[in-house]
Amino acid sequence: MVPFKSAAGLFFVGEVPEAAEENPDFLPLDRINWIQDFMDSDPVMSRTVFHIFERRYDVRTEMVATENSLVFSGYNVRLPDGRAPEGFMAFATRLDNPTIIRLVPKLASIPFSVICGYDRNLENIHVCSANSSYAYDRFFDLRSRLYFPGDYMENGGFFRDVARRMHEIAVCLDITGREIGENPDLSQSCDKPQIS
Protein backbone atom coordinates (compact mmCIF):
# COMPACT_ATOMS: atom_id res chain seq x y z
CA MET A 1 0.00 0.00 0.00
CA VAL A 2 1.27 3.45 -0.88
CA PRO A 3 -0.52 6.45 0.66
CA PHE A 4 -0.69 9.96 -0.70
CA LYS A 5 0.57 12.05 2.21
CA SER A 6 0.24 15.78 2.44
CA ALA A 7 0.88 18.13 5.32
CA ALA A 8 -2.79 17.96 6.29
CA GLY A 9 -3.83 14.35 5.83
CA LEU A 10 -3.32 10.89 4.40
CA PHE A 11 -5.21 9.38 1.46
CA PHE A 12 -4.95 5.79 0.26
CA VAL A 13 -4.26 5.54 -3.45
CA GLY A 14 -2.41 2.23 -3.89
CA GLU A 15 0.03 3.98 -6.19
CA VAL A 16 1.26 7.56 -6.17
CA PRO A 17 0.91 9.06 -9.65
CA GLU A 18 3.88 10.93 -11.08
CA ALA A 19 1.90 14.19 -11.05
CA ALA A 20 1.47 13.87 -7.27
CA GLU A 21 5.20 13.29 -6.81
CA GLU A 22 5.92 16.43 -8.83
CA ASN A 23 3.24 18.48 -7.05
CA PRO A 24 2.59 17.17 -3.52
CA ASP A 25 -0.49 19.39 -3.08
CA PHE A 26 -2.33 17.72 -5.99
CA LEU A 27 -3.83 14.21 -6.19
CA PRO A 28 -5.03 13.42 -9.75
CA LEU A 29 -7.40 10.50 -9.14
CA ASP A 30 -7.91 9.96 -12.88
CA ARG A 31 -4.25 8.85 -13.13
CA ILE A 32 -4.63 6.02 -10.61
CA ASN A 33 -5.75 2.93 -12.52
CA TRP A 34 -7.97 1.21 -9.94
CA ILE A 35 -9.69 4.48 -9.01
CA GLN A 36 -10.20 5.45 -12.66
CA ASP A 37 -11.68 1.98 -13.36
CA PHE A 38 -14.20 2.62 -10.59
CA MET A 39 -14.95 6.14 -11.84
CA ASP A 40 -15.60 4.83 -15.35
CA SER A 41 -18.34 2.57 -13.96
CA ASP A 42 -19.86 5.05 -11.51
CA PRO A 43 -23.14 6.48 -12.88
CA VAL A 44 -22.35 9.97 -11.56
CA MET A 45 -18.57 10.26 -11.70
CA SER A 46 -18.04 8.58 -15.09
CA ARG A 47 -18.65 11.94 -16.81
CA THR A 48 -16.14 13.82 -14.65
CA VAL A 49 -12.43 14.18 -13.93
CA PHE A 50 -11.95 14.19 -10.12
CA HIS A 51 -8.96 15.68 -8.27
CA ILE A 52 -8.10 16.48 -4.65
CA PHE A 53 -6.04 19.57 -3.84
CA GLU A 54 -4.45 20.65 -0.60
CA ARG A 55 -4.88 24.35 0.13
CA ARG A 56 -2.97 26.71 2.42
CA TYR A 57 -6.20 28.44 3.45
CA ASP A 58 -9.71 27.35 4.43
CA VAL A 59 -11.42 26.78 1.08
CA ARG A 60 -14.84 27.09 2.70
CA THR A 61 -14.32 30.85 2.69
CA GLU A 62 -14.88 30.65 -1.06
CA MET A 63 -18.41 29.35 -0.61
CA VAL A 64 -19.84 32.39 1.16
CA ALA A 65 -22.59 34.12 -0.81
CA THR A 66 -24.69 37.14 0.05
CA GLU A 67 -28.05 38.07 -1.42
CA ASN A 68 -26.49 39.88 -4.37
CA SER A 69 -22.85 38.90 -4.62
CA LEU A 70 -20.07 36.56 -3.67
CA VAL A 71 -17.42 37.90 -1.36
CA PHE A 72 -14.45 36.56 -3.32
CA SER A 73 -12.74 36.37 -6.68
CA GLY A 74 -14.56 39.26 -8.30
CA TYR A 75 -17.85 37.39 -8.88
CA ASN A 76 -19.76 40.46 -7.79
CA VAL A 77 -22.67 40.50 -10.26
CA ARG A 78 -25.71 38.42 -9.41
CA LEU A 79 -27.37 37.17 -12.59
CA PRO A 80 -31.17 36.99 -12.86
CA ASP A 81 -32.75 33.81 -11.51
CA GLY A 82 -33.55 32.75 -15.08
CA ARG A 83 -29.80 32.33 -15.68
CA ALA A 84 -29.36 29.71 -12.93
CA PRO A 85 -30.64 26.14 -12.53
CA GLU A 86 -33.54 25.78 -10.10
CA GLY A 87 -32.28 26.04 -6.52
CA PHE A 88 -29.08 27.90 -7.47
CA MET A 89 -27.86 31.48 -7.61
CA ALA A 90 -25.65 32.53 -10.54
CA PHE A 91 -22.84 35.08 -10.30
CA ALA A 92 -20.42 36.49 -12.85
CA THR A 93 -17.77 39.16 -13.20
CA ARG A 94 -20.07 41.13 -15.50
CA LEU A 95 -23.73 41.06 -16.50
CA ASP A 96 -23.42 41.23 -20.28
CA ASN A 97 -21.80 38.26 -22.06
CA PRO A 98 -20.02 36.75 -19.07
CA THR A 99 -17.27 34.28 -19.99
CA ILE A 100 -17.48 32.45 -16.65
CA ILE A 101 -20.49 31.84 -14.42
CA ARG A 102 -20.33 30.67 -10.82
CA LEU A 103 -23.31 28.73 -9.48
CA VAL A 104 -23.99 28.45 -5.76
CA PRO A 105 -26.82 26.31 -4.37
CA LYS A 106 -29.35 28.20 -2.27
CA LEU A 107 -29.51 25.24 0.12
CA ALA A 108 -27.09 22.32 0.23
CA SER A 109 -26.17 19.70 2.81
CA ILE A 110 -22.62 19.83 1.41
CA PRO A 111 -21.24 23.31 0.64
CA PHE A 112 -20.13 23.51 -2.98
CA SER A 113 -20.11 25.77 -5.99
CA VAL A 114 -19.83 25.22 -9.73
CA ILE A 115 -17.82 27.29 -12.18
CA CYS A 116 -18.84 27.05 -15.85
CA GLY A 117 -16.82 28.58 -18.66
CA TYR A 118 -17.93 29.40 -22.18
CA ASP A 119 -16.05 28.48 -25.34
CA ARG A 120 -14.16 31.12 -27.35
CA ASN A 121 -17.28 32.17 -29.25
CA LEU A 122 -19.28 32.64 -26.01
CA GLU A 123 -21.96 30.36 -27.45
CA ASN A 124 -21.63 27.09 -25.51
CA ILE A 125 -20.42 26.06 -22.09
CA HIS A 126 -17.10 24.28 -22.64
CA VAL A 127 -16.46 23.01 -19.09
CA CYS A 128 -18.00 23.09 -15.62
CA SER A 129 -16.11 22.39 -12.43
CA ALA A 130 -17.83 21.38 -9.17
CA ASN A 131 -15.76 22.54 -6.20
CA SER A 132 -16.17 21.76 -2.52
CA SER A 133 -14.20 21.85 0.68
CA TYR A 134 -13.69 18.34 2.08
CA ALA A 135 -16.05 17.99 5.05
CA TYR A 136 -13.45 16.41 7.37
CA ASP A 137 -10.48 18.62 6.59
CA ARG A 138 -11.14 22.18 5.48
CA PHE A 139 -7.74 22.47 3.83
CA PHE A 140 -8.64 20.03 1.06
CA ASP A 141 -10.51 21.08 -2.06
CA LEU A 142 -12.46 18.45 -4.00
CA ARG A 143 -12.87 19.28 -7.68
CA SER A 144 -14.63 17.46 -10.53
CA ARG A 145 -14.53 18.81 -14.06
CA LEU A 146 -17.25 18.04 -16.57
CA TYR A 147 -16.33 18.74 -20.20
CA PHE A 148 -18.98 19.69 -22.76
CA PRO A 149 -21.80 19.53 -20.20
CA GLY A 150 -24.50 20.80 -22.51
CA ASP A 151 -26.99 23.23 -21.02
CA TYR A 152 -25.79 23.91 -17.46
CA MET A 153 -29.34 25.03 -16.64
CA GLU A 154 -30.42 21.38 -16.80
CA ASN A 155 -27.58 20.06 -14.64
CA GLY A 156 -28.44 21.38 -11.16
CA GLY A 157 -29.33 17.92 -9.83
CA PHE A 158 -26.25 16.40 -11.43
CA PHE A 159 -23.99 19.01 -9.80
CA ARG A 160 -25.50 18.15 -6.40
CA ASP A 161 -24.89 14.43 -7.06
CA VAL A 162 -21.27 15.12 -8.02
CA ALA A 163 -20.67 17.09 -4.79
CA ARG A 164 -22.13 14.21 -2.75
CA ARG A 165 -20.09 11.54 -4.58
CA MET A 166 -16.85 13.53 -4.30
CA HIS A 167 -17.26 13.52 -0.53
CA GLU A 168 -18.22 9.85 -0.37
CA ILE A 169 -15.16 8.85 -2.39
CA ALA A 170 -12.82 11.14 -0.43
CA VAL A 171 -14.09 9.62 2.84
CA CYS A 172 -13.28 6.13 1.52
CA LEU A 173 -9.77 7.20 0.52
CA ASP A 174 -9.07 9.18 3.71
CA ILE A 175 -6.97 6.99 6.01
CA THR A 176 -5.88 9.76 8.35
CA GLY A 177 -5.77 8.11 11.77
CA ARG A 178 -6.69 4.62 10.54
CA GLU A 179 -5.13 1.61 8.83
CA ILE A 180 -6.28 0.01 5.62
CA GLY A 181 -4.74 -2.96 3.88
CA GLU A 182 -6.32 -3.01 0.43
CA ASN A 183 -8.18 -0.86 -2.06
CA PRO A 184 -11.36 0.39 -0.37
CA ASP A 185 -14.68 -0.38 -2.04
CA LEU A 186 -15.60 3.02 -3.42
CA SER A 187 -19.11 1.86 -4.29
CA GLN A 188 -19.96 1.35 -0.60
CA SER A 189 -20.43 3.84 2.20
CA CYS A 190 -17.21 4.10 4.20
CA ASP A 191 -16.66 4.92 7.86
CA LYS A 192 -15.93 8.55 8.54
CA PRO A 193 -12.21 9.26 9.07
CA GLN A 194 -10.95 9.67 12.61
CA ILE A 195 -9.68 13.22 12.41
CA SER A 196 -8.10 14.47 15.64
C-alpha positions as CSV (number, residue, x, y, z in Angstrom):
1,M,0.0,0.0,0.0
2,V,1.3,3.5,-0.9
3,P,-0.5,6.5,0.7
4,F,-0.7,10.0,-0.7
5,K,0.6,12.1,2.2
6,S,0.2,15.8,2.4
7,A,0.9,18.1,5.3
8,A,-2.8,18.0,6.3
9,G,-3.8,14.3,5.8
10,L,-3.3,10.9,4.4
11,F,-5.2,9.4,1.5
12,F,-5.0,5.8,0.3
13,V,-4.3,5.5,-3.4
14,G,-2.4,2.2,-3.9
15,E,0.0,4.0,-6.2
16,V,1.3,7.6,-6.2
17,P,0.9,9.1,-9.7
18,E,3.9,10.9,-11.1
19,A,1.9,14.2,-11.0
20,A,1.5,13.9,-7.3
21,E,5.2,13.3,-6.8
22,E,5.9,16.4,-8.8
23,N,3.2,18.5,-7.1
24,P,2.6,17.2,-3.5
25,D,-0.5,19.4,-3.1
26,F,-2.3,17.7,-6.0
27,L,-3.8,14.2,-6.2
28,P,-5.0,13.4,-9.8
29,L,-7.4,10.5,-9.1
30,D,-7.9,10.0,-12.9
31,R,-4.2,8.8,-13.1
32,I,-4.6,6.0,-10.6
33,N,-5.8,2.9,-12.5
34,W,-8.0,1.2,-9.9
35,I,-9.7,4.5,-9.0
36,Q,-10.2,5.4,-12.7
37,D,-11.7,2.0,-13.4
38,F,-14.2,2.6,-10.6
39,M,-15.0,6.1,-11.8
40,D,-15.6,4.8,-15.3
41,S,-18.3,2.6,-14.0
42,D,-19.9,5.1,-11.5
43,P,-23.1,6.5,-12.9
44,V,-22.3,10.0,-11.6
45,M,-18.6,10.3,-11.7
46,S,-18.0,8.6,-15.1
47,R,-18.6,11.9,-16.8
48,T,-16.1,13.8,-14.7
49,V,-12.4,14.2,-13.9
50,F,-11.9,14.2,-10.1
51,H,-9.0,15.7,-8.3
52,I,-8.1,16.5,-4.7
53,F,-6.0,19.6,-3.8
54,E,-4.5,20.7,-0.6
55,R,-4.9,24.4,0.1
56,R,-3.0,26.7,2.4
57,Y,-6.2,28.4,3.4
58,D,-9.7,27.3,4.4
59,V,-11.4,26.8,1.1
60,R,-14.8,27.1,2.7
61,T,-14.3,30.8,2.7
62,E,-14.9,30.7,-1.1
63,M,-18.4,29.3,-0.6
64,V,-19.8,32.4,1.2
65,A,-22.6,34.1,-0.8
66,T,-24.7,37.1,0.0
67,E,-28.0,38.1,-1.4
68,N,-26.5,39.9,-4.4
69,S,-22.9,38.9,-4.6
70,L,-20.1,36.6,-3.7
71,V,-17.4,37.9,-1.4
72,F,-14.4,36.6,-3.3
73,S,-12.7,36.4,-6.7
74,G,-14.6,39.3,-8.3
75,Y,-17.8,37.4,-8.9
76,N,-19.8,40.5,-7.8
77,V,-22.7,40.5,-10.3
78,R,-25.7,38.4,-9.4
79,L,-27.4,37.2,-12.6
80,P,-31.2,37.0,-12.9
81,D,-32.8,33.8,-11.5
82,G,-33.5,32.8,-15.1
83,R,-29.8,32.3,-15.7
84,A,-29.4,29.7,-12.9
85,P,-30.6,26.1,-12.5
86,E,-33.5,25.8,-10.1
87,G,-32.3,26.0,-6.5
88,F,-29.1,27.9,-7.5
89,M,-27.9,31.5,-7.6
90,A,-25.6,32.5,-10.5
91,F,-22.8,35.1,-10.3
92,A,-20.4,36.5,-12.8
93,T,-17.8,39.2,-13.2
94,R,-20.1,41.1,-15.5
95,L,-23.7,41.1,-16.5
96,D,-23.4,41.2,-20.3
97,N,-21.8,38.3,-22.1
98,P,-20.0,36.7,-19.1
99,T,-17.3,34.3,-20.0
100,I,-17.5,32.4,-16.6
101,I,-20.5,31.8,-14.4
102,R,-20.3,30.7,-10.8
103,L,-23.3,28.7,-9.5
104,V,-24.0,28.5,-5.8
105,P,-26.8,26.3,-4.4
106,K,-29.4,28.2,-2.3
107,L,-29.5,25.2,0.1
108,A,-27.1,22.3,0.2
109,S,-26.2,19.7,2.8
110,I,-22.6,19.8,1.4
111,P,-21.2,23.3,0.6
112,F,-20.1,23.5,-3.0
113,S,-20.1,25.8,-6.0
114,V,-19.8,25.2,-9.7
115,I,-17.8,27.3,-12.2
116,C,-18.8,27.1,-15.9
117,G,-16.8,28.6,-18.7
118,Y,-17.9,29.4,-22.2
119,D,-16.0,28.5,-25.3
120,R,-14.2,31.1,-27.4
121,N,-17.3,32.2,-29.2
122,L,-19.3,32.6,-26.0
123,E,-22.0,30.4,-27.5
124,N,-21.6,27.1,-25.5
125,I,-20.4,26.1,-22.1
126,H,-17.1,24.3,-22.6
127,V,-16.5,23.0,-19.1
128,C,-18.0,23.1,-15.6
129,S,-16.1,22.4,-12.4
130,A,-17.8,21.4,-9.2
131,N,-15.8,22.5,-6.2
132,S,-16.2,21.8,-2.5
133,S,-14.2,21.8,0.7
134,Y,-13.7,18.3,2.1
135,A,-16.1,18.0,5.1
136,Y,-13.4,16.4,7.4
137,D,-10.5,18.6,6.6
138,R,-11.1,22.2,5.5
139,F,-7.7,22.5,3.8
140,F,-8.6,20.0,1.1
141,D,-10.5,21.1,-2.1
142,L,-12.5,18.4,-4.0
143,R,-12.9,19.3,-7.7
144,S,-14.6,17.5,-10.5
145,R,-14.5,18.8,-14.1
146,L,-17.3,18.0,-16.6
147,Y,-16.3,18.7,-20.2
148,F,-19.0,19.7,-22.8
149,P,-21.8,19.5,-20.2
150,G,-24.5,20.8,-22.5
151,D,-27.0,23.2,-21.0
152,Y,-25.8,23.9,-17.5
153,M,-29.3,25.0,-16.6
154,E,-30.4,21.4,-16.8
155,N,-27.6,20.1,-14.6
156,G,-28.4,21.4,-11.2
157,G,-29.3,17.9,-9.8
158,F,-26.3,16.4,-11.4
159,F,-24.0,19.0,-9.8
160,R,-25.5,18.1,-6.4
161,D,-24.9,14.4,-7.1
162,V,-21.3,15.1,-8.0
163,A,-20.7,17.1,-4.8
164,R,-22.1,14.2,-2.8
165,R,-20.1,11.5,-4.6
166,M,-16.8,13.5,-4.3
167,H,-17.3,13.5,-0.5
168,E,-18.2,9.8,-0.4
169,I,-15.2,8.8,-2.4
170,A,-12.8,11.1,-0.4
171,V,-14.1,9.6,2.8
172,C,-13.3,6.1,1.5
173,L,-9.8,7.2,0.5
174,D,-9.1,9.2,3.7
175,I,-7.0,7.0,6.0
176,T,-5.9,9.8,8.3
177,G,-5.8,8.1,11.8
178,R,-6.7,4.6,10.5
179,E,-5.1,1.6,8.8
180,I,-6.3,0.0,5.6
181,G,-4.7,-3.0,3.9
182,E,-6.3,-3.0,0.4
183,N,-8.2,-0.9,-2.1
184,P,-11.4,0.4,-0.4
185,D,-14.7,-0.4,-2.0
186,L,-15.6,3.0,-3.4
187,S,-19.1,1.9,-4.3
188,Q,-20.0,1.4,-0.6
189,S,-20.4,3.8,2.2
190,C,-17.2,4.1,4.2
191,D,-16.7,4.9,7.9
192,K,-15.9,8.6,8.5
193,P,-12.2,9.3,9.1
194,Q,-10.9,9.7,12.6
195,I,-9.7,13.2,12.4
196,S,-8.1,14.5,15.6
